[in-house]
């Protein structure tokens, strides 16, 4: 089987869209949560979100693109271009049939859906935009990325709610590992911070209604009361090790395992026993051919909802009986990017291994009692070898990625 390495990534996030400042902002504990500016949100009962405030649209797009692409696709394409640039891949020299795209989304073009349903209601069905369908369907981030970079290999969009990004990376890893592709652009894109998105999640009682940005997304805190919506995209360039070495690429890290399970329990609530999440972690560790004791850090799903946090901590505690890994939730800074969450968090986990630093869960002041060592307040410097990134989605979808720090082989 092929070994699979990461050679580039790109991000659009509430704490930065530049590769140079994204992870430094995470390490510093920058809070990307602030009052909603994109629409008047007061009537929804929620006033805070983690919006992308300074998206560098002009870097890759024209005014025409803004009309022909939904926000989630724009985010995905931008992140893919950044990942391509960082990887050093020259697509003119690649066989396009060996380069694929696996990019998911939880919802797809929700901005366009809301806009066009209102237009239909106010002006009639004949006024619905001709591009309504291709603007909104979930696969269009993947399809538009493939078109933008010229990738003609396997191109798919995985939809597993909040686990979409993680499952996309995991399935892309398998495509390369088993020899079906040489290169994959993998991750997730999401842009659901609008009136219908916020109202829907809030009426489900899933969102925090806090008006204090430092007391809104507080994973593992006894006072947590819901998640904060985020938006953005994360795209990783995965390659077979042989392909990366042949072109003398800079290798950032290695994907060594992937675990995927389903709770088969409830539409939105996780199985309170944590059995599905535990099994997904076990599978990722098993494929990596390591033991639980080898895991140094877990970037938790950690949404700041009572059900998720309790279940995930229980799953971790029941698996790691001896040496317990450090755990943190970077959603305390980025909010919950839904289908893009696992991709952004996979990039954070990769950088944590590279730089030997565990980002903190910021703003959590009154944590639940647990034997798991939570990293709170400030980032923790330490050598790291293996780490997991967890994603647990509505519908009971569990996805876990295992990463290994890259060390040049002699």
N, C-alpha and C positions, 0 to 999 in steps of 0.2 A: 504494500500500500504506500501511496505517496504521503510524505510529510507536508503539512500545510502551514505556510508562514504568512505574516501580514507585512506588506511593503508600503502601504500608504493608507491615509484616511482623510476624510473631510467632515466638517461639522457645521451645522446651523443650530444655535442654541441660545437660550435666554442669558447665558453668561459669556457669549462670544461666538463669532463666526470665523475667526481667524485661528488657524492651527497654532500660531505662535503664542496666542494668549488664552486659548480655551482651557487647557489643563492647568497652567499657572493660576488662572482665576479659580478653578476648582480647589487647588491646593490652598489658596489663600482664604477660601471659604466665602467667595463672593455670592451674595444672595440675588438670584435672578427674579425673585418674586416682587411684584409691585402692583399698584392700582391699575386696573384694566383701562387701556386707552383706545382700543380698536373699535369699541362700540359702547353705548350707554348701558352699563350693566346693573344699575341699581335695582331695577324691577326683578331681576333674577334672584336677588337675595345674596349674590356673591360679588364681591368687589375686587378680589385679588386673583392674579394669574401670573404665570411665568411666560410673558410674551417675548418674541424676538423683536426688539425695538429698533435695531440699527442694521437691518438686513442689507448687505451691499449689492443690491439689485443690478446696478449699472456695470458691475464687474463682468458679468457674462450675458446679460439680457438687454433687450430693447423694449420699448414701449409696446410694440406689437406682441412680444412674448407674454407680457403681463395680461393681455386680453385672451391669449390662446392657451394659457396654462393656469391651472388652479394653484393656489399658494403652496399646497403640499408637494406638487410636482416641481415647482420652482425651487423649493428647499432641497428636494432630492437631487435635482440636476446640479445645483450649486455644489452640494457636498460631494457629488461624484466627480465634478471637474477638479475640485480641490484634492480629492483622493488620487486622481489620475496624475496631477502635477506632483504631488508628494512622492508617489511611487516611482516616478521617472520612466514609466512605460511609454514607449513610442508606438502608438497604435498603427502607424504606417508600416511598421516592421513586424507586427504581429499577424498571425493567422486569425482573422476575425471569428472564424468558426470555433476557435478554442477559447474565446473570451465570452463569459456569460454574465448575466445580471440576475440577482435574487434580492428584490427590494419589496418589503411589505408595508402595509399601513393598516391601522385599526379601522379607520372610517373612510379615508379617501377625500374627495373634493367637497367637504362639508360647506365651505364658504360658497361655492357655486350652487350647491343644492339649495341652501337657504335663500340666496339671491333670486334664483330662477323660480322657486315655488312662490315667492312673494310676487314676482313679475307675472306669473301665470294667474295668480289670484286677482291681481289688480287690473291686468290688461288682457287676459284671456290666453288660451293655450297656443294660439298662433304666434304669440310674441316670445315664446320660450326660445332661448338661444340655440341655433343649429348645432353648436358644439357642446351642448349641455352634457350629453352622454360621455364623449371622450374627455371632457374636462373633469368628470367626477368619478369615473370607475377606478377602483383601487389599483388595477394593474398598470395604470398609465404613468405612474412614477417610474416603474421598471421599464416600461416601453419607451418612454421619453429619454431616459438615461441611456438605454441601448442605442437609440437613434443619435443621441448627442455625441457619444464616444465611438460609435461604429462597432459595437459588439453584436455579433451575429450568432453566438452560441446559445446555450440554454437560457431562456429569459422567463422568469416567473415572478409572481407576487403572492406571498404567503399572508394570510389573514388569520391571526389567532389573538385578536384583541391586543392586550398589553404585552403579549409575548411575541408579536409579529417580527420585530427586529431581531430578537434572539433566534427564533426559529429560522429566519432568513439566513443569518450567518451560519447557523448549524447545518442547514441543508446545503449551502454553498460549500462549506467545509467538506461535506460528504461527496459532493460532485467532483471535487479535486482529489480527495483522498482515494476514491475508487477509479480515478483515471478518466472521468467523463469530460472534464474541462481542465485547462491549464491555469486559467485566471478567472476569478469571479469578483464582480463588484456587488457587495452584499450589505444590507442594513435595512433601515426603515425611514419613513418620512411621515410627518403628521402636522396638520394645521386645523385644529378643531376649536380654537378659542373664538367663538362667535355666539350669538344669542341662543340659537337652538342647541348648540353643543353644551354650553354652560348650564342652560335651563334643564336640559335632559339629565345631565349628571347630578345636578343639584336636587332635582325632584326625586331622584333615586336615593337621595340622602348620602351620596358618596363624597361630596365636596366639603371642604372646610369653609365655614362662613366667617372665619376670623377676619377682622379688619386690620390686624397687626401683622405686617409681613414677616416679622421675626417670631411669630407664634402661630403660623398657619401650617406650613409643612414641617412637622416635628415628629419624624418617625421614631417609634419605640418609646415615645413620651407618654406618661399616664394621662396627659391632658389632650392627646391628639383627638381630632374630631373630623377627619376626612382629608382627602388629598387635594392638592392644588394643581390645576391644569397647566401643562406646559405645551410647547410646540417646537418644532425644529426637525432636523434630520441628521443621521449619522451613516456614513458609507465607508466601508473598509475594502481595501484591495487585498484579496487572498490569492496566493499563488502556490503552486507546487514548489517544493524546495529546489528541485532540479531546475525548474524554469527560472526561478529567482537567481540561483547561482550562475546559470548560463549567461544571464544578462548583467551580472555583477551588481545586483540590486542591494540597497541598504535594507536589511531585515530588521523589523521593529519588534517582532515577537512571533510566537508559534501558537496556533490553535491545536490543542491535543485531545479534546474530548467534547462530546455533545450528548446531553440527555434530554429526552422528551417524554412526557407522560400526560395523562388526563385524570383529573379527580373523579369525573363522572358522578358528581355530587349535587351541584346546584348551578343555576344560571349565572349568578354573580358571586356568591360566597365560596371561599375555598373550603375544602374538607378540613374541619377543625382538628383532625388528628395529624395533619401535615404529611400524611403517607405519600401522596403524589409528589409533593415538592421534594421530600426525602429521596424517593426513588429516582427522580430526575437527577439529583446531585450524585447519587450512587452510580448511575449510568455514565455520567460525564467523567467521573473519577475512574471508573472501570475502563472506559475506552482510552483514557490517558495512560493506563497501565501504571497507576500509582495507588496510594492508599489515602484514606482521609487524613492521616497524620502529615501528609506532604502538603496539604493546603495551608497557605499562610494567611490568605485574605479572601473574604467574600464580599463582593459588591451586591448587597441585598436588594431585593425588589422594593422592600421598605417604603410602602406608599403613604404611611401616616394614617391609615385606617385601622380601626381596632381589630377587625377580623384578619386582615392580611398580616399585620405585624406579629400578632400572637401566634398565628399558624406558622409563619416562616421561622420565627425564633424557636418554636417547638420542634420543627423539622430539623433545624441545624443542631440543636442540642441533642436530639435523639440519634443523629448520625455521627457526630464528632464527640465520642465518649472519652477519648484520652486527651490528646493535644487539641485544643479548640482554636480555630482560626479567628483572627480579628474580623470584625464585621462593621460595615458602615452603610449608610444610604445617602447617595448623592442627590436623590430627589429632594432633599432638604434645601438644595440650591437651585436645581433646574426645574422643580415641579415634576409632574408626571407627564411625560411626552407620549403616553399611550403606545401606539404602534412603533414609535421611534425610540422609546425608552431603552429597550435592550441594546440597540445599536450605539446610542450615546454612551450607555454604561459599559458596553463592551470596550469602547475606545478608552474610557476612563480606566478600566481594569488593565488594559494593555499598557497604558502610560504609567500606571501605578507600579507595575512590574519593572518597566524600563528604568524608572527613576527612583525606585526604592522608597516610595512614600504612599501612605494610606490616607486618602482624603477623609475628612471628618464628617460626621452628621452634625451640621451646625444647628444651633437654636434649640436642640433637645436638652432640657435642663433637669427634667424629673423622670428619668428612665424607669421603665418596668424592671422589676428584679429578675435577673437572669444570670446564669453561669457563663454566658457567652460574653467575651470581651468586646464591648462596643467602643468604637472610636468616636468620641464626642468632643465638640468644641474646636479643637485644633488638630491638624493633620499630624500623622505619626511617621517619622522617618525610621526605616528599618530595611534590611535586606529581604527581598521577596523572591521566591522561585516559582510557585504555582498559585493561581487564584481562580476563583469561580465568579461568574456573573449570573445572577438569578433573575428570571422573569416569570411572573405568575399572572395569567390573564383570565378575564371573564370567560365563562364556559368551562373553567377547570383546566385550561391549557398551561402546562408547566414546561419551561425551557431553561436549560442550564448550559453554559459554555465554560470549558476549562481552558485556561491560557497558561503558557509557560514563558518565563523570561528567556530571551534569546541570548545565547552565549556563542561566540564564534568558535567553530570546531577546528581543532588543530589537525 
